[in-house]
Amino acid sequence: ELVGEAFFEIAKNPKKPFIVNADGIQTRVLGTSFNIKTGKEVSVSLVEGSVEVTSSTSSDTIQLQPKEQLIFQKSEHRFYKNIFDKDAPYAWKDGIIYFQKASVNEVANKLENHYGVKFSIKDENAHKGTLVHRCDTKKISLEKVLENISTVMDYQFLIQADGSYSIEIKD
């Protein structure tokens, strides 16, 4: 059972199948490396080998090939399949954060999850645009990540007395 996100490297053994259950999605491993992430949606991203994915709400089985990502939209009970770019779905394990057309909410959520720091958004509806950015958090500090994001976006990060950050429109 999985809640959250995990990266797996599994040796092939047909006598002992490895199965991951995550929010009603079952991934049967056929010898592979892959990433699973739960949240508003469930995603399975195959790096190498193969996996079979099924849903508790459907009898369909979907087999993935390397570089394919299957996303299950829980609200719609639908699967979407796409090709992922580089190491984006599993780069987190190496300290890399990807922002792919990320809204200010997605930016705040990813930073909170990675750094364990709270972010609050002032006037959420005033924030325009999306962020496309890659950060290597092993090489640069949180402060430098925030500075880099502020350079290309219409918002800034202000540290609060309690150590949290507020995200506000630039003056």
TORKOL-4160 file (C-alpha; in steps of 0.2 Angstrom, whole numbers, padded with zeros to 4 digits, m for minus):
171
<pt num="1" X="0000" Y="0000" Z="0000"/>
<pt num="2" X="0007" Y="0017" Z="m0005"/>
<pt num="3" X="0002" Y="0034" Z="0001"/>
<pt num="4" X="0013" Y="0048" Z="m0006"/>
<pt num="5" X="0027" Y="0045" Z="m0018"/>
<pt num="6" X="0040" Y="0032" Z="m0020"/>
<pt num="7" X="0053" Y="0026" Z="m0033"/>
<pt num="8" X="0055" Y="0007" Z="m0035"/>
<pt num="9" X="0069" Y="m0004" Z="m0043"/>
<pt num="10" X="0062" Y="m0022" Z="m0044"/>
<pt num="11" X="0071" Y="m0037" Z="m0050"/>
<pt num="12" X="0061" Y="m0049" Z="m0061"/>
<pt num="13" X="0054" Y="m0064" Z="m0053"/>
<pt num="14" X="0038" Y="m0072" Z="m0061"/>
<pt num="15" X="0036" Y="m0083" Z="m0046"/>
<pt num="16" X="0034" Y="m0068" Z="m0034"/>
<pt num="17" X="0025" Y="m0054" Z="m0042"/>
<pt num="18" X="0027" Y="m0037" Z="m0034"/>
<pt num="19" X="0011" Y="m0027" Z="m0033"/>
<pt num="20" X="0009" Y="m0009" Z="m0027"/>
<pt num="21" X="m0009" Y="m0003" Z="m0022"/>
<pt num="22" X="m0011" Y="0016" Z="m0022"/>
<pt num="23" X="m0027" Y="0025" Z="m0020"/>
<pt num="24" X="m0037" Y="0011" Z="m0029"/>
<pt num="25" X="m0024" Y="0009" Z="m0043"/>
<pt num="26" X="m0015" Y="m0007" Z="m0044"/>
<pt num="27" X="0003" Y="m0008" Z="m0052"/>
<pt num="28" X="0009" Y="m0026" Z="m0056"/>
<pt num="29" X="0028" Y="m0026" Z="m0058"/>
<pt num="30" X="0036" Y="m0036" Z="m0071"/>
<pt num="31" X="0054" Y="m0032" Z="m0067"/>
<pt num="32" X="0057" Y="m0014" Z="m0068"/>
<pt num="33" X="0061" Y="0003" Z="m0061"/>
<pt num="34" X="0046" Y="0016" Z="m0059"/>
<pt num="35" X="0039" Y="0030" Z="m0049"/>
<pt num="36" X="0021" Y="0031" Z="m0041"/>
<pt num="37" X="0014" Y="0047" Z="m0034"/>
<pt num="38" X="m0003" Y="0049" Z="m0026"/>
<pt num="39" X="m0013" Y="0065" Z="m0022"/>
<pt num="40" X="m0027" Y="0073" Z="m0032"/>
<pt num="41" X="m0022" Y="0061" Z="m0046"/>
<pt num="42" X="m0012" Y="0045" Z="m0046"/>
<pt num="43" X="0003" Y="0044" Z="m0058"/>
<pt num="44" X="0014" Y="0029" Z="m0063"/>
<pt num="45" X="0030" Y="0033" Z="m0073"/>
<pt num="46" X="0040" Y="0019" Z="m0080"/>
<pt num="47" X="0059" Y="0021" Z="m0082"/>
<pt num="48" X="0063" Y="0004" Z="m0088"/>
<pt num="49" X="0055" Y="m0013" Z="m0089"/>
<pt num="50" X="0037" Y="m0015" Z="m0089"/>
<pt num="51" X="0022" Y="m0013" Z="m0078"/>
<pt num="52" X="0003" Y="m0017" Z="m0079"/>
<pt num="53" X="m0009" Y="m0005" Z="m0071"/>
<pt num="54" X="m0027" Y="m0008" Z="m0066"/>
<pt num="55" X="m0040" Y="0002" Z="m0057"/>
<pt num="56" X="m0052" Y="m0004" Z="m0044"/>
<pt num="57" X="m0066" Y="0005" Z="m0054"/>
<pt num="58" X="m0062" Y="m0004" Z="m0070"/>
<pt num="59" X="m0057" Y="m0021" Z="m0077"/>
<pt num="60" X="m0045" Y="m0013" Z="m0090"/>
<pt num="61" X="m0027" Y="m0017" Z="m0089"/>
<pt num="62" X="m0015" Y="m0005" Z="m0096"/>
<pt num="63" X="0003" Y="m0010" Z="m0099"/>
<pt num="64" X="0017" Y="0004" Z="m0099"/>
<pt num="65" X="0033" Y="0005" Z="m0110"/>
<pt num="66" X="0048" Y="0014" Z="m0104"/>
<pt num="67" X="0046" Y="0033" Z="m0104"/>
<pt num="68" X="0027" Y="0032" Z="m0103"/>
<pt num="69" X="0017" Y="0039" Z="m0088"/>
<pt num="70" X="m0001" Y="0034" Z="m0084"/>
<pt num="71" X="m0011" Y="0047" Z="m0074"/>
<pt num="72" X="m0027" Y="0042" Z="m0066"/>
<pt num="73" X="m0039" Y="0057" Z="m0063"/>
<pt num="74" X="m0048" Y="0052" Z="m0048"/>
<pt num="75" X="m0062" Y="0065" Z="m0050"/>
<pt num="76" X="m0066" Y="0058" Z="m0067"/>
<pt num="77" X="m0061" Y="0040" Z="m0065"/>
<pt num="78" X="m0051" Y="0041" Z="m0081"/>
<pt num="79" X="m0034" Y="0036" Z="m0086"/>
<pt num="80" X="m0022" Y="0047" Z="m0097"/>
<pt num="81" X="m0006" Y="0041" Z="m0105"/>
<pt num="82" X="0008" Y="0052" Z="m0110"/>
<pt num="83" X="0027" Y="0052" Z="m0113"/>
<pt num="84" X="0037" Y="0060" Z="m0099"/>
<pt num="85" X="0052" Y="0071" Z="m0102"/>
<pt num="86" X="0069" Y="0067" Z="m0095"/>
<pt num="87" X="0069" Y="0062" Z="m0077"/>
<pt num="88" X="0055" Y="0074" Z="m0072"/>
<pt num="89" X="0043" Y="0061" Z="m0063"/>
<pt num="90" X="0057" Y="0054" Z="m0052"/>
<pt num="91" X="0070" Y="0067" Z="m0051"/>
<pt num="92" X="0064" Y="0072" Z="m0033"/>
<pt num="93" X="0074" Y="0057" Z="m0027"/>
<pt num="94" X="0090" Y="0066" Z="m0032"/>
<pt num="95" X="0085" Y="0083" Z="m0025"/>
<pt num="96" X="0079" Y="0090" Z="m0042"/>
<pt num="97" X="0062" Y="0099" Z="m0042"/>
<pt num="98" X="0054" Y="0102" Z="m0059"/>
<pt num="99" X="0040" Y="0115" Z="m0061"/>
<pt num="100" X="0031" Y="0111" Z="m0078"/>
<pt num="101" X="0019" Y="0125" Z="m0081"/>
<pt num="102" X="0016" Y="0127" Z="m0062"/>
<pt num="103" X="0003" Y="0139" Z="m0055"/>
<pt num="104" X="0008" Y="0148" Z="m0039"/>
<pt num="105" X="m0002" Y="0135" Z="m0029"/>
<pt num="106" X="0009" Y="0121" Z="m0037"/>
<pt num="107" X="0025" Y="0130" Z="m0034"/>
<pt num="108" X="0020" Y="0133" Z="m0015"/>
<pt num="109" X="0015" Y="0114" Z="m0013"/>
<pt num="110" X="0031" Y="0108" Z="m0021"/>
<pt num="111" X="0042" Y="0119" Z="m0011"/>
<pt num="112" X="0032" Y="0114" Z="0005"/>
<pt num="113" X="0034" Y="0096" Z="0002"/>
<pt num="114" X="0052" Y="0097" Z="m0002"/>
<pt num="115" X="0058" Y="0109" Z="0011"/>
<pt num="116" X="0046" Y="0106" Z="0025"/>
<pt num="117" X="0042" Y="0125" Z="0026"/>
<pt num="118" X="0025" Y="0133" Z="0026"/>
<pt num="119" X="0020" Y="0145" Z="0011"/>
<pt num="120" X="0005" Y="0156" Z="0011"/>
<pt num="121" X="m0002" Y="0165" Z="m0004"/>
<pt num="122" X="m0008" Y="0183" Z="m0003"/>
<pt num="123" X="m0022" Y="0187" Z="m0015"/>
<pt num="124" X="m0021" Y="0170" Z="m0024"/>
<pt num="125" X="m0032" Y="0176" Z="m0039"/>
<pt num="126" X="m0020" Y="0191" Z="m0043"/>
<pt num="127" X="m0006" Y="0179" Z="m0048"/>
<pt num="128" X="m0004" Y="0176" Z="m0067"/>
<pt num="129" X="0007" Y="0165" Z="m0077"/>
<pt num="130" X="0015" Y="0148" Z="m0074"/>
<pt num="131" X="0032" Y="0143" Z="m0070"/>
<pt num="132" X="0044" Y="0131" Z="m0080"/>
<pt num="133" X="0059" Y="0129" Z="m0070"/>
<pt num="134" X="0071" Y="0115" Z="m0064"/>
<pt num="135" X="0080" Y="0117" Z="m0047"/>
<pt num="136" X="0095" Y="0106" Z="m0041"/>
<pt num="137" X="0092" Y="0108" Z="m0022"/>
<pt num="138" X="0108" Y="0099" Z="m0018"/>
<pt num="139" X="0118" Y="0113" Z="m0026"/>
<pt num="140" X="0108" Y="0128" Z="m0021"/>
<pt num="141" X="0099" Y="0134" Z="m0006"/>
<pt num="142" X="0080" Y="0137" Z="m0003"/>
<pt num="143" X="0084" Y="0156" Z="m0003"/>
<pt num="144" X="0093" Y="0155" Z="m0020"/>
<pt num="145" X="0078" Y="0144" Z="m0027"/>
<pt num="146" X="0066" Y="0158" Z="m0021"/>
<pt num="147" X="0077" Y="0171" Z="m0029"/>
<pt num="148" X="0078" Y="0162" Z="m0045"/>
<pt num="149" X="0059" Y="0160" Z="m0046"/>
<pt num="150" X="0056" Y="0178" Z="m0041"/>
<pt num="151" X="0067" Y="0184" Z="m0056"/>
<pt num="152" X="0055" Y="0176" Z="m0069"/>
<pt num="153" X="0038" Y="0177" Z="m0060"/>
<pt num="154" X="0027" Y="0192" Z="m0055"/>
<pt num="155" X="0028" Y="0187" Z="m0036"/>
<pt num="156" X="0041" Y="0187" Z="m0022"/>
<pt num="157" X="0044" Y="0177" Z="m0007"/>
<pt num="158" X="0044" Y="0186" Z="0010"/>
<pt num="159" X="0050" Y="0177" Z="0026"/>
<pt num="160" X="0039" Y="0178" Z="0041"/>
<pt num="161" X="0043" Y="0179" Z="0059"/>
<pt num="162" X="0038" Y="0161" Z="0062"/>
<pt num="163" X="0050" Y="0155" Z="0048"/>
<pt num="164" X="0036" Y="0152" Z="0035"/>
<pt num="165" X="0035" Y="0162" Z="0019"/>
<pt num="166" X="0022" Y="0172" Z="0011"/>
<pt num="167" X="0020" Y="0174" Z="m0008"/>
<pt num="168" X="0015" Y="0191" Z="m0014"/>
<pt num="169" X="0013" Y="0201" Z="m0030"/>
<pt num="170" X="0029" Y="0211" Z="m0033"/>
<pt num="171" X="0027" Y="0230" Z="m0030"/>
